[in-house]
């Protein structure tokens, strides 16, 4: 919600909200592996690590390129040739895939009734 409220024109608030959302998306993917069965638990960890790794590379790119203090997103070698927008997509795609898989898992679970 914070990413939508604080658009890119509110650079600091938007960056803080996006970083928080991306970080916890990756962390959620990793920790959800405790309640998932294989192979979804392994895929969940991999997608979470991909999200956090891409977030780390994106953050390093923002710091080293000087984009934190500018209205322009400069290119960095940490973006692996994708540019800042492409690297942002590499953060959100694994998180979105995990969210779809985890949602599917929750939707297909059957409730067990306890006898009284």
C-alpha angles and dihedrals in degrees: 000000000000092000091057096043094047105047122193089279087073092057101178098044093042092050093048093048093046094047091049093048094046093045094051092043089059092042091049091052091053096045093045088066087081091069098037129085124231131304092024091052092056092045089050092055092047093050091047092051090048090053094048093043093051090046090053092049092046091050092049089049092051091050098045096043095052092240092132092072098037138070088227122078104225123204121256136187088240089069089069093227093305098102124227094293093048091049090051088055090052087058097049102038096066090043090051092049090051091048091053092048095046092046089052089050092052093046093052097049116109121220115239117219121216117219116238 
